[in-house]
Amino acid sequence: MPLPVPTKLLACLPRCFLTYFLSFLLLTAILASYSLGFQLVRHPLNLASLGLYGAFLSLHFLAQGCFAYLELRKHQGPALPCSFSKTVALTISAFQEDPFYLRQCLESARDMAYPKHLLSVVMVVDGNGPEDRYMMEMFQEVFCGEDLGTYVWEGNYHSHPTAEELKEPQQQEVEALIRNTRCVCIMQKWGGKREAMYTAFRALRDSVDYIQVCDSDTRLDSMATVELVKVLESNECYGAVGGNVQILNVSDSFISFMSSLRYWMAFNIERACQSYFDCVSCISGPLGMYRNNLLQQFLEPWYHQTFMGNKCTFGDDRHLTNRVLSLGYATKYAPRSICRSETPSVLLRWVSQQMRWSRSYFREWLYMVLWWPQHSPWLAYEAIVSGLFPFLVAGTTLQLLYSGRLWGSLWALICIQAGGLAKALYATALRRNPIMLLASLYSALYMAALLPTKLFALLTLPWAEGWGTSGRLHIRTNYLPLVPLLSWWGAVLGGLSFTLYREAVGGWRDLEALAYGFSTCLAHWGVLLGFYLVQVRHACRRRRAIYRLDRAQRAWEGGELGTPGMYRPTGETGFKPEALQSCYV
């Protein structure tokens, strides 16, 4: 268990030396085993082999699954007690949010099971123009009858108005409103998501015990806050806790469906394993809670974070988590605290999201290295393994594609599918749901889109800024993700063409093995895609017949909301409720 108080430097030196020395040995061993290509098992005809690095990865995934099971098993027992004595501020950051998602978010915040006299809600809108006002009006409508306050701030904490005397009175009014009113919505000058979060955090100061973060496209379970509070109350050494994030728009597309399976594995295997060692590496933005006394300590360094001379504007959740870890506190995962968040359903928007996340991962990886000695060795171990993984996979793939032997390329595909299927089988047993078998299809999405996105994200890391995505009210297509995708696909097709040419010139080799290999791959894909089309897509169509997720288009077509982007207020309380309810069929 990490200590929440700084230890003496001399006492830390042996642990620091041992941690970094063993980490260096692990890094060297992985790179050496990969570079030398040491084989543990090899087929007599050189058709298949198991290398040292492959065996190591297999053991890693096995250990990760076992520790995740042990952590989840803790939460299957009697529920932790909750004293219902801690004050909590639920903070929501919004930027041109889709009205349908925002309404769900606000209604779920209103309906929290936590006592109202202990829970306050603060939504900060990143923008104070006429096009942003619909979000404040919706807040007024949802929280009508509550202790409600709204304010349009001409600036923000870091803006520089021409008349300095205008800033201080407005800042004081904002702070007084947030500290003395239960439900508050602030519209402020645009400054990015971190600026919006900073406003809520700074205005709250020490007025609450815990601060909960939430995205404006997230629907919270009624017990989400209670479950997070339970974890923080159970141990004073826990500095932050993250919840179980699921997908809200599962049925929108194949990408959103695969994201839902990936989310389940990321939270209930990877983060559950990290939680077993008290070192969750990222408390996700849609659902997380922090001890306010800790957050206030690193609020300024968190906001003013820079990387290679540039101000950091994304990856706010990872850096918040890193700051908690830097103080020696543990970070935990609460599987019983559930929320559902929107995910991109179109390829380019999904790649843009993954690019932003990958950039923050690599940047925060470098920062997290500083705090390895303060926590379990698993933090350093997993950081090294997961950090190297995409580069070694990319290198292996390109090496086999340009080997001039078609069987080498097919063997790489078989290994990828086999690894994905093994993880999917374990997830199926852990979740007790056969739908997780389809998670093995995610390996194709990883190799085709996510892997080149990660590599490109690292190369362009110093020049990234902004929210990273457009608001959901006006979704703009970003064509930058086409650069890594086309480059990667070009390299893959080039290697495959080269190999086919060499095979044609030298005579086709390993024809029997190729026939069996292709048959195996086609059978694997055929069965899983058939399962997806027959069961999942059919169920999704039935679901959409009851509950349309393309709600805004239907409302606009029906004329209830006017033209896209032009929302007609219906009085002091905002929208007509029936305008959004018309999305139900």
Secondary structure, DSSP 8 states (H G I E B T S, - for coil): ---SS---HHHHHHHHHHHHHHHHHHHHHHHHHHHHT-EEEE-TTSS-EEEHHHHHHHHHHHHHHHHHHHHHHHTTSS-----S---EEEEEEESS--HHHHHHHHHHHHT-SS-GGGEEEEEEEE--SGGGHHHHHHHHHHTTTSSEEEEE-SS-TT---SSGGGHHHHHHHHHHHHHH-SEEEEEE----HHHHHHHHHHHHTTS-SEEEEEETTEEE-TTHHHHHHHHHHH-TTEEEEEEEEEES-GGG-HHHHHHHHHHHHIIIIIIHHHHHTTB-S---TTSEEEEHHHHHHSHHHHHT-EETTEE--S-HHHHHHHHHHHTT-EEEEEEEEEEEE----SHHHHHHHHHHHHHHHHHHHHHHGGGGGGS-HHHHHHHHHHHHHHHHHHHHHHHHHTSS-HHHHHHHHHHHHHHHHHHHHHHHHHHT-GGGGGGGGHHHHIIIIIHHHHHHHHHTGGG--S-SS--SSS-----TTHHHHHHHHHHHHHHHHHHHHHHHHH----HHHHHHHHHHHHHHHHHHHHHIIIIIIHHHHHHHHHB-S-HHHHHHHHTSS-STT-----STT-S-HHHHHTTB-
